[in-house]
Amino acid sequence: MIKAIIFDMDGVLVDSEPFHVEIEKQQFELNKLNISDEEHHKYMGVASEVMWQEISKRHSLQHPINELIAQNRNESIRYFSALPEIPVMSGLADLLEELTRKNTPLAVASSSFPEIIDLILEKTGLKKFFSVIVSSQEAGKSKPEPDVFLLAARKLGIPAEDCLVIEDSTNGIKAARAAGMRCIAYQGSGANPAGQKEADAVVTSYEQLKMMI
């Protein structure tokens, strides 16, 4: 029985993945890195720390990783703060309002920087729906490890097996499965359908999800 729902943020609550891609591409160019789109896509759903550790190994970077992470964090804060609007997924607000009326515990578990999670949820007005908000940084490990989802479940006070995760990335879906949680993949415009095969189900709209839960 589903007793709580845990949402990823980027590509699930908000259509922010294109912004992250743009920020990272600018950073690659600034640091004279030739990162293919294929390689870049592999880092979707993982924390910046993990992305830069992997890039550093693959490309033998001389830059200190902490400086690259700080650069990514600062540019992300500047970029998202300057946006006049961050698009919320169609139909999401209605779903969250209905779940709130039913007293369903809701959480956000994201690989984004904590500052970005807070900034986006505040700016979109979505923060009020979630009693628990956690980041991979707080959990200690990034997706595809299950830690961020397990931390969210503990904070909600709900057993992992009674939680449903809404994800879009391959790494996020793997993390949910590793946590022993059921997972529904949200297939937005930027999602990779081939990477969502491990989910229990796939939806293309929140109206469709509302009918399932």
C-alpha positions as CSV (number, residue, x, y, z in Angstrom):
1,M,0.0,0.0,0.0
2,I,1.3,3.4,-0.9
3,K,1.5,5.6,2.1
4,A,3.8,8.4,0.9
5,I,5.2,9.8,-2.4
6,I,8.7,11.0,-3.0
7,F,9.3,13.2,-6.0
8,D,12.6,14.0,-7.8
9,M,12.7,17.7,-8.7
10,D,14.5,18.4,-12.0
11,G,12.5,17.0,-15.0
12,V,9.7,15.8,-12.6
13,L,8.4,18.8,-10.7
14,V,9.9,21.5,-13.0
15,D,11.1,21.6,-16.5
16,S,14.6,22.6,-15.5
17,E,16.8,20.0,-17.1
18,P,17.5,22.3,-20.2
19,F,18.8,25.0,-17.8
20,H,21.1,22.6,-16.1
21,V,22.4,21.4,-19.4
22,E,23.1,24.9,-20.6
23,I,24.9,25.8,-17.3
24,E,27.1,22.8,-17.5
25,K,27.9,23.2,-21.2
26,Q,29.0,26.8,-20.5
27,Q,31.2,25.5,-17.7
28,F,32.7,22.8,-20.0
29,E,33.5,25.5,-22.6
30,L,35.0,27.8,-19.9
31,N,37.3,25.0,-18.7
32,K,38.1,23.9,-22.3
33,L,36.5,20.5,-22.0
34,N,35.2,18.5,-24.9
35,I,32.3,16.6,-23.4
36,S,30.1,14.8,-25.9
37,D,26.3,15.0,-25.5
38,E,26.4,11.2,-25.0
39,E,28.7,11.5,-22.0
40,H,26.9,14.5,-20.7
41,H,23.6,12.6,-20.7
42,K,25.1,9.9,-18.4
43,Y,25.4,12.4,-15.6
44,M,21.7,13.2,-15.6
45,G,20.2,12.7,-12.1
46,V,23.6,12.6,-10.3
47,A,25.0,15.2,-8.0
48,S,27.5,17.8,-9.3
49,E,30.2,16.3,-7.0
50,V,29.9,12.9,-8.7
51,M,29.7,14.4,-12.2
52,W,32.9,16.3,-11.7
53,Q,34.7,13.4,-10.1
54,E,33.9,11.2,-13.1
55,I,34.8,13.9,-15.6
56,S,38.1,14.5,-13.8
57,K,39.0,10.8,-14.0
58,R,38.0,10.5,-17.7
59,H,39.7,13.6,-18.9
60,S,42.7,13.8,-16.4
61,L,41.7,17.3,-15.2
62,Q,44.3,19.4,-13.5
63,H,41.6,21.7,-11.9
64,P,40.8,21.0,-8.2
65,I,37.4,19.3,-8.1
66,N,36.2,21.5,-5.2
67,E,36.8,24.6,-7.4
68,L,34.8,23.1,-10.3
69,I,31.9,22.1,-7.9
70,A,31.9,25.6,-6.4
71,Q,31.9,27.2,-9.9
72,N,28.9,25.0,-10.9
73,R,27.1,25.9,-7.7
74,N,27.7,29.6,-8.0
75,E,26.7,29.7,-11.6
76,S,23.6,27.7,-11.0
77,I,22.5,30.0,-8.2
78,R,23.1,33.1,-10.4
79,Y,21.3,31.5,-13.4
80,F,18.2,30.3,-11.6
81,S,17.9,33.5,-9.5
82,A,17.9,35.5,-12.7
83,L,15.2,33.5,-14.4
84,P,11.8,35.4,-14.4
85,E,10.0,32.1,-14.3
86,I,10.8,28.4,-13.8
87,P,8.2,26.2,-15.7
88,V,6.2,23.8,-13.5
89,M,5.1,20.6,-15.1
90,S,1.5,20.7,-16.5
91,G,-1.1,19.2,-14.2
92,L,1.3,18.9,-11.2
93,A,-0.3,21.6,-9.0
94,D,-3.7,19.9,-9.3
95,L,-2.2,16.5,-8.3
96,L,-0.3,18.0,-5.3
97,E,-3.4,19.8,-4.1
98,E,-5.4,16.6,-4.3
99,L,-2.7,14.6,-2.5
100,T,-2.5,17.3,0.2
101,R,-6.3,17.1,0.7
102,K,-5.9,13.4,1.2
103,N,-3.1,14.0,3.8
104,T,-0.7,12.0,1.7
105,P,2.9,12.6,3.0
106,L,5.0,14.2,0.2
107,A,8.8,14.6,-0.1
108,V,11.4,15.9,-2.5
109,A,14.6,13.9,-3.0
110,S,16.9,15.6,-5.5
111,S,20.6,15.5,-6.6
112,S,20.7,19.2,-7.1
113,F,22.5,21.5,-4.7
114,P,20.5,22.2,-1.5
115,E,20.5,26.0,-2.4
116,I,19.1,25.3,-5.8
117,I,16.4,22.9,-4.5
118,D,15.3,25.6,-2.1
119,L,15.5,28.4,-4.6
120,I,13.4,26.5,-7.2
121,L,10.7,25.3,-4.8
122,E,10.4,28.8,-3.3
123,K,10.3,30.5,-6.7
124,T,7.6,28.1,-8.1
125,G,5.5,28.1,-4.9
126,L,5.8,24.3,-4.7
127,K,7.6,24.2,-1.3
128,K,4.4,24.4,0.7
129,F,3.3,20.9,-0.5
130,F,6.3,19.0,0.9
131,S,6.9,18.2,4.5
132,V,10.4,16.7,3.8
133,I,13.0,18.0,1.3
134,V,16.4,16.3,1.1
135,S,19.4,16.5,-1.2
136,S,22.0,13.9,-2.2
137,Q,24.5,16.1,-0.5
138,E,22.6,15.7,2.8
139,A,22.2,12.0,2.3
140,G,26.0,11.5,1.7
141,K,25.7,9.6,-1.6
142,S,24.3,10.5,-5.0
143,K,21.8,8.6,-7.1
144,P,22.0,5.8,-8.4
145,E,22.8,4.9,-4.7
146,P,19.5,4.7,-2.7
147,D,20.6,6.9,0.2
148,V,18.6,10.1,-0.7
149,F,15.3,8.1,-1.0
150,L,16.0,6.2,2.2
151,L,16.7,9.4,4.1
152,A,13.5,10.9,2.8
153,A,11.5,7.9,3.9
154,R,13.1,8.0,7.4
155,K,12.2,11.7,7.7
156,L,8.7,11.0,6.6
157,G,8.5,8.1,9.1
158,I,7.3,5.7,6.4
159,P,8.8,2.3,5.6
160,A,10.6,2.3,2.2
161,E,8.4,-0.4,0.9
162,D,5.3,1.9,1.4
163,C,6.8,4.7,-0.6
164,L,6.3,5.5,-4.2
165,V,9.0,7.4,-6.1
166,I,8.3,9.6,-9.2
167,E,11.5,9.9,-11.2
168,D,12.6,10.7,-14.8
169,S,16.3,9.7,-15.0
170,T,17.9,6.3,-15.3
171,N,20.1,7.0,-12.2
172,G,17.1,8.1,-10.2
173,I,15.0,5.0,-11.1
174,K,18.0,2.8,-10.2
175,A,18.2,4.5,-6.8
176,A,14.5,4.0,-6.1
177,R,14.7,0.3,-7.0
178,A,17.8,-0.1,-4.8
179,A,15.8,1.5,-2.0
180,G,13.1,-1.1,-2.3
181,M,10.6,1.4,-3.4
182,R,8.1,1.3,-6.2
183,C,8.8,3.8,-9.0
184,I,6.8,5.5,-11.7
185,A,8.8,7.2,-14.4
186,Y,7.6,10.6,-15.6
187,Q,8.3,10.9,-19.3
188,G,8.6,14.6,-20.0
189,S,10.0,16.2,-23.1
190,G,13.6,15.8,-22.0
191,A,13.4,12.2,-20.8
192,N,15.1,9.2,-22.3
193,P,12.4,6.5,-22.7
194,A,15.1,3.8,-23.1
195,G,16.5,4.7,-19.7
196,Q,13.1,4.3,-17.9
197,K,12.6,0.6,-18.5
198,E,13.4,-0.4,-14.9
199,A,10.4,1.7,-13.6
200,D,7.2,-0.1,-12.5
201,A,5.3,2.1,-14.9
202,V,5.7,5.1,-17.1
203,V,3.4,8.1,-17.4
204,T,3.5,11.0,-19.8
205,S,1.3,13.4,-17.9
206,Y,0.2,14.1,-14.3
207,E,-3.4,13.6,-15.3
208,Q,-2.4,10.0,-16.1
209,L,-0.5,9.6,-12.8
210,K,-3.5,10.9,-10.9
211,M,-5.7,8.1,-12.3
212,M,-3.1,5.5,-11.2
213,I,-2.7,6.6,-7.6
